[in-house]
Amino acid sequence: MKLYSINAGYFKLDGGAMFGVVPKSIWNKLNPADENNMCSWALRCLLIEEEGRLILVDTGMGDKQDVKFFGHYYLHGDDTLDKSLAKHGFTKDDITDVFLTHLHFDHCGGCIVREGDQLVPAFKNATYWSNETHWKWATQPNDRERASFLKENILPIQQSSRLQFIQINERSSIVQNETQTNNAATILKSTFTKNISFIIANGHTGAMMLPVINYNGKTIVYMADLLPSVAHIPLPYVMGYDMFPLTTLYEKRIFLTEAEQNNYVLFLEHDPFNECCTLQQTEKGIRVKDVFKLGEIL
């Protein structure tokens, strides 16, 4: 198995939305905002080479949207998905599988490209993987989340006949339900390949999948939006974008405890400064231990 960090660029989001109830006087020290209160965030994907398969986890936001759209999100930087793949000797046509943690535009926008008037798969030889629960959530969105699920990113995947659903093993729960005031808070683990399993989390959006990779005796977890950055490690740092913030709080508490006790490596999709980190227990709770590049552990 080989792992590659793939940077698809950077974009900006409102700092208050990204840090929820945490005051700007605190979070602005962690990721300073510009004059419009916007902070930069990474679009960091993960490429996994395993037993003849080339699996890409998430695809960034792509470049097919119009000027008005990008005026809201300020896509910037010199990195693109194509350039990052090329650095490692690959093209989009080499990808065999696209694993989508969830279908928000900044995670799946690169799945589909425009060819003339047509919207077609960017990865012509790949199978696209989601799960049935999340697919239904994304294609029948609630009003609050509708703007994050863009039909031009999602429906062409199904129309291409390249979409497959991963089965979620409901009996592999590692955490039992607690009484909650909102969405189900059980964290589930299921299997994708021999060395890749995944966790289902429901606080950010319905049935988000977090890949868990067994690599040379280490456990590497692709954090998607359960933990966007190192700055989000403290429990109250929950995004305003999360559909069920109390569920996210519960899921973070359970996961971070397991990750700290087992020395997991956390691969951070949106952190603009840090690619990976490990955790440690402190008198203030679980906090970051070390930060490093993925290549430093391979």
C-alpha positions as CSV (number, residue, x, y, z in Angstrom):
1,M,0.0,0.0,0.0
2,K,1.1,3.6,-0.8
3,L,-0.5,6.8,0.4
4,Y,-0.3,10.2,-1.3
5,S,-1.6,13.6,-0.1
6,I,-3.4,15.4,-2.9
7,N,-4.0,19.1,-2.6
8,A,-6.9,20.4,-4.8
9,G,-6.4,24.0,-3.8
10,Y,-7.7,26.3,-1.1
11,F,-11.0,28.2,-0.6
12,K,-12.5,30.6,2.0
13,L,-15.4,30.2,4.4
14,D,-16.7,32.6,7.1
15,G,-14.7,32.2,10.2
16,G,-17.7,32.4,12.5
17,A,-19.5,29.7,10.6
18,M,-16.4,27.4,10.8
19,F,-16.0,27.9,14.6
20,G,-19.6,28.0,15.7
21,V,-20.1,29.3,19.2
22,V,-16.4,30.1,19.8
23,P,-15.8,33.8,19.8
24,K,-13.8,35.5,17.1
25,S,-11.4,36.9,19.7
26,I,-10.3,33.3,20.3
27,W,-10.6,31.6,16.8
28,N,-9.0,34.5,15.0
29,K,-5.7,33.6,16.7
30,L,-5.9,30.1,15.2
31,N,-6.8,31.0,11.6
32,P,-6.8,34.7,11.0
33,A,-9.6,36.1,9.0
34,D,-9.4,38.6,6.2
35,E,-11.3,41.9,6.0
36,N,-14.5,40.0,5.1
37,N,-14.2,37.7,8.0
38,M,-13.2,34.8,5.7
39,C,-10.6,32.2,6.5
40,S,-8.6,30.0,4.1
41,W,-9.1,26.3,4.2
42,A,-7.5,23.4,2.4
43,L,-9.1,21.0,-0.1
44,R,-6.9,18.1,0.8
45,C,-7.7,14.7,-0.7
46,L,-6.0,11.3,-0.1
47,L,-4.9,8.9,-2.8
48,I,-4.5,5.2,-1.7
49,E,-2.7,2.7,-3.9
50,E,-3.7,-0.8,-2.8
51,E,-3.5,-4.1,-4.6
52,G,-4.0,-2.8,-8.1
53,R,-6.6,-0.2,-7.1
54,L,-6.0,3.6,-7.0
55,I,-8.6,5.0,-4.6
56,L,-9.1,8.7,-4.3
57,V,-10.8,9.9,-1.2
58,D,-12.9,13.1,-2.0
59,T,-12.2,15.4,-4.9
60,G,-12.3,19.0,-3.8
61,M,-14.8,21.5,-5.3
62,G,-13.7,21.3,-9.0
63,D,-13.7,24.2,-11.4
64,K,-17.0,23.9,-13.3
65,Q,-19.0,26.5,-11.4
66,D,-19.5,30.0,-12.6
67,V,-17.8,33.2,-11.6
68,K,-20.6,34.1,-9.1
69,F,-20.2,30.8,-7.3
70,F,-16.4,31.2,-6.9
71,G,-17.0,34.8,-5.8
72,H,-18.5,33.4,-2.7
73,Y,-15.8,30.8,-1.9
74,Y,-12.6,32.4,-3.3
75,L,-10.9,29.3,-4.7
76,H,-7.2,30.2,-4.6
77,G,-3.7,28.9,-4.7
78,D,-1.6,27.2,-7.4
79,D,-2.6,23.6,-6.5
80,T,-5.2,21.7,-8.5
81,L,-6.3,18.1,-8.4
82,D,-4.7,17.4,-11.8
83,K,-1.4,19.0,-10.8
84,S,-1.3,17.1,-7.5
85,L,-2.0,13.8,-9.2
86,A,0.7,14.5,-11.8
87,K,3.3,15.1,-9.1
88,H,2.9,11.5,-8.2
89,G,2.8,10.3,-11.8
90,F,-0.9,9.8,-12.1
91,T,-3.8,11.2,-14.1
92,K,-7.6,11.1,-13.5
93,D,-7.9,8.2,-15.9
94,D,-5.7,6.1,-13.6
95,I,-8.2,6.3,-10.7
96,T,-10.2,3.1,-10.2
97,D,-12.3,4.2,-7.2
98,V,-13.6,7.5,-5.9
99,F,-14.6,7.3,-2.2
100,L,-16.8,10.1,-1.2
101,T,-17.0,10.9,2.5
102,H,-20.1,13.0,1.8
103,L,-21.6,15.0,-1.0
104,H,-21.1,18.6,0.0
105,F,-19.8,20.6,-2.9
106,D,-16.3,21.0,-1.4
107,H,-15.9,17.3,-1.1
108,C,-17.4,16.0,-4.4
109,G,-17.4,19.0,-6.8
110,G,-14.3,17.5,-8.6
111,C,-16.2,14.3,-9.5
112,I,-18.0,15.9,-12.5
113,V,-16.6,18.1,-15.3
114,R,-18.2,20.0,-18.2
115,E,-17.5,18.8,-21.7
116,G,-19.4,21.3,-23.9
117,D,-22.9,21.2,-22.7
118,Q,-22.6,17.9,-21.0
119,L,-21.8,17.1,-17.3
120,V,-19.7,13.9,-17.3
121,P,-17.5,12.0,-14.8
122,A,-14.1,13.4,-14.3
123,F,-12.7,9.9,-13.6
124,K,-13.7,8.0,-16.6
125,N,-12.5,4.6,-15.4
126,A,-13.6,4.9,-11.7
127,T,-16.4,3.5,-9.6
128,Y,-17.9,6.2,-7.3
129,W,-18.7,5.0,-3.8
130,S,-21.3,6.5,-1.4
131,N,-23.8,4.9,0.9
132,E,-27.6,4.7,0.4
133,T,-28.5,6.6,3.5
134,H,-26.3,9.6,2.7
135,W,-27.3,9.5,-1.0
136,K,-30.9,9.9,-0.1
137,W,-30.0,12.6,2.4
138,A,-28.2,14.5,-0.4
139,T,-30.7,14.1,-3.2
140,Q,-33.7,14.9,-0.9
141,P,-32.0,17.7,1.1
142,N,-33.4,19.7,4.0
143,D,-33.8,23.4,3.4
144,R,-30.8,24.3,5.6
145,E,-28.4,22.1,3.8
146,R,-29.7,22.4,0.3
147,A,-27.1,24.9,-0.8
148,S,-24.3,22.4,0.0
149,F,-25.8,19.6,-2.1
150,L,-25.5,20.8,-5.8
151,K,-27.4,18.6,-8.2
152,E,-24.8,19.1,-10.9
153,N,-22.2,17.5,-8.7
154,I,-24.4,14.6,-7.7
155,L,-27.0,13.4,-10.2
156,P,-24.5,12.9,-13.1
157,I,-22.7,10.4,-11.0
158,Q,-25.8,8.2,-10.9
159,Q,-26.7,8.9,-14.5
160,S,-23.2,7.6,-15.5
161,S,-24.0,4.2,-14.0
162,R,-20.7,4.3,-12.1
163,L,-22.3,4.8,-8.7
164,Q,-22.1,2.0,-6.1
165,F,-23.3,2.0,-2.5
166,I,-21.2,0.6,0.3
167,Q,-23.1,-1.5,2.8
168,I,-23.1,-0.2,6.4
169,N,-22.8,-3.0,8.9
170,E,-25.3,-1.9,11.6
171,R,-24.0,-4.7,14.0
172,S,-20.5,-3.3,14.1
173,S,-21.3,-0.4,16.4
174,I,-18.4,0.6,18.6
175,V,-20.6,3.1,20.6
176,Q,-24.1,2.5,21.9
177,N,-26.8,5.1,21.5
178,E,-27.2,7.6,24.3
179,T,-30.2,9.7,24.9
180,Q,-29.9,12.6,22.4
181,T,-32.1,15.5,21.5
182,N,-31.4,15.2,17.8
183,N,-29.9,12.8,15.3
184,A,-28.7,9.3,16.2
185,A,-25.3,9.4,17.8
186,T,-24.1,5.9,17.3
187,I,-20.7,5.6,15.6
188,L,-20.5,2.6,13.3
189,K,-17.6,0.9,11.6
190,S,-17.8,-1.0,8.3
191,T,-15.3,-2.4,5.8
192,F,-14.4,-1.2,2.4
193,T,-11.2,-3.2,1.5
194,K,-8.9,-5.5,3.3
195,N,-7.0,-2.5,4.8
196,I,-9.6,0.2,4.6
197,S,-12.6,0.4,6.9
198,F,-14.7,3.4,7.7
199,I,-16.6,5.2,10.5
200,I,-20.1,6.5,10.0
201,A,-20.7,9.8,11.7
202,N,-24.0,11.8,11.7
203,G,-23.4,15.1,13.4
204,H,-22.2,17.1,10.4
205,T,-24.5,15.5,7.9
206,G,-26.4,12.2,7.5
207,A,-24.1,9.1,7.3
208,M,-20.8,10.8,6.6
209,M,-18.0,8.2,6.0
210,L,-14.5,8.6,7.5
211,P,-11.9,6.1,6.0
212,V,-9.8,4.3,8.5
213,I,-6.6,3.0,6.9
214,N,-4.4,0.2,8.3
215,Y,-0.9,1.2,7.1
216,N,2.3,-0.6,8.3
217,G,0.9,-1.1,11.8
218,K,-0.4,2.5,12.0
219,T,-4.1,3.6,11.9
220,I,-4.6,6.7,9.7
221,V,-8.1,8.3,9.8
222,Y,-9.3,10.7,7.1
223,M,-11.2,13.2,9.2
224,A,-13.4,14.9,6.6
225,D,-15.7,17.3,8.5
226,L,-15.8,15.6,11.9
227,L,-12.5,17.4,12.6
228,P,-11.8,19.9,9.9
229,S,-8.5,21.2,11.4
230,V,-6.2,21.0,14.4
231,A,-8.0,24.1,15.7
232,H,-11.2,22.1,16.0
233,I,-9.8,19.5,18.5
234,P,-11.3,21.1,21.6
235,L,-14.8,19.7,22.1
236,P,-16.8,23.0,21.9
237,Y,-15.2,23.9,18.5
238,V,-18.1,22.6,16.4
239,M,-18.9,24.2,13.0
240,G,-22.1,26.2,12.5
241,Y,-22.5,24.1,9.3
242,D,-23.2,20.9,11.3
243,M,-26.8,19.7,11.1
244,F,-26.7,18.2,14.6
245,P,-24.1,20.0,16.7
246,L,-24.8,18.0,19.9
247,T,-24.3,14.8,17.9
248,T,-21.0,16.1,16.6
249,L,-20.0,16.9,20.2
250,Y,-20.8,13.4,21.3
251,E,-19.0,11.8,18.3
252,K,-15.9,13.9,18.8
253,R,-15.7,13.0,22.4
254,I,-15.9,9.3,21.7
255,F,-13.6,9.3,18.6
256,L,-10.9,11.6,20.1
257,T,-10.7,9.4,23.2
258,E,-10.2,6.3,21.0
259,A,-7.7,8.1,18.8
260,E,-5.6,9.4,21.7
261,Q,-5.6,6.0,23.4
262,N,-4.5,4.2,20.3
263,N,-2.2,6.8,18.8
264,Y,-4.1,7.3,15.6
265,V,-2.7,9.5,12.9
266,L,-5.4,12.0,11.8
267,F,-5.3,13.2,8.2
268,L,-6.9,16.7,8.0
269,E,-8.9,17.6,4.9
270,H,-9.4,21.3,5.6
271,D,-6.5,22.4,7.8
272,P,-4.6,25.1,5.8
273,F,-1.4,24.7,7.9
274,N,-1.3,21.1,9.1
275,E,-1.6,17.9,7.1
276,C,-1.6,15.3,9.9
277,C,-1.6,15.2,13.7
278,T,-1.6,13.0,16.7
279,L,-3.3,13.6,20.1
280,Q,-2.4,13.7,23.8
281,Q,-4.3,13.9,27.0
282,T,-3.7,17.1,28.9
283,E,-5.3,18.8,32.0
284,K,-7.5,20.7,29.6
285,G,-8.7,17.6,27.8
286,I,-7.4,16.0,24.6
287,R,-5.2,18.3,22.6
288,V,-2.8,18.1,19.6
289,K,0.4,16.3,20.3
290,D,2.4,16.5,17.0
291,V,1.8,17.9,13.6
292,F,3.6,16.6,10.5
293,K,3.3,15.8,6.8
294,L,1.9,12.5,5.6
295,G,5.2,11.8,3.9
296,E,7.0,11.9,7.2
297,I,5.3,8.6,8.4
298,L,5.4,6.7,5.1
